[in-house]
Amino acid sequence: MNPYIESFLRKIHFHHHRFFKGRKSRIMTYHKCIKNFIIYRGAGFARGKINLGTLDILELQGRLQGKEERVNRRIIDKKISSISQRNEFRSFFFFLEKEFPGSYEHMPFIKSERPDFLLRYKNQVMGIEVTEAIDAGDARLRGRVYESDFRGRKSREIERYVDQNPTFSLEKAKSSLEKLIVKRIMDKKEKFEEFQSADREILIIIANHHEFRNPGDIERVRKALEKNDLLEKAPFSLVVMNMIHGAYAHFRWAKGGAVLEKNLGSKKETFRAPRGKSL
């Protein structure tokens, strides 16, 4: 292995486990997750910047420059974090950016298990659980793609490839997005009773589908929620997001119907790290 990549990976592995795998949960912020590493090997020099939650490579300089795909592939091969764990962080940071655009970088949170994140906002503790609207056919397809030559690519590139490549369209299961969302909500209604209590609960459903991209798609999902009274007795409000196409909607139950608390429509934007220095 390239000695600079090897040293970089050792640093990533150490700090990722220190922050998120230790016995004691650490209070983190998005800003703290952005980590700069400097690597010296004799007279050589390299610098790397990474998001320790998502494990996305943000910047490589010196002897690491131009090796982003190789580093990403090595991270997956090393099994520092699973794809599902990386997607949890991606969706959580996407949620923070949309809900709290002026302050998300410094909002304190803890990575937990039940729910996935505990977030402190003003005097409230918010419990954030992340799940995905995906059926067995899509999950198997994604697994094959992740094990293919695309494995070293960024997650959103893989998701876009799975969603748009016509050679896979006949293999996909036929479950509608609304049915997948209904199933996830019903599953989580029961599980939230066993979760650590919080002042407010939010369920995030990742819906990286072409069926959820524009205001019409968001309204269709809202009507499905209202028709089935899905949020009436749910302990949580609901966020549905498409991180590929930028669609984001936050639903809650009020006055006998599903209300859009926040609707950011479809803008082709993806979560990007701030360019400032890390803590």
Secondary structure, 3 states (H helix, E strand, C coil): CCHHHHHHHHHHHHHHHHHHCCCCCCCECHHHHEEEEEEEECCEEEEEEEECCCCCEEEEEECCCCCHHHHHHHHHHHCCCCHHHHHHHHHHHHHHHHHCCCCHHHCCEEECCCCCEEEEECCEEEEEEEEECCCHHHHHHHHHHHCCHHHHCCHHHHHHHHHHCHHHHHHCCCCCHHHHHHHHHHHHHHHHHHCCCCCEEEEEEECCCCCCCCHHHHHHHHHHHHHCCCCCCCCCEEEEEECCCCEEEEEEEECCEEEEEEECCCCCCCCCCCCCCCC
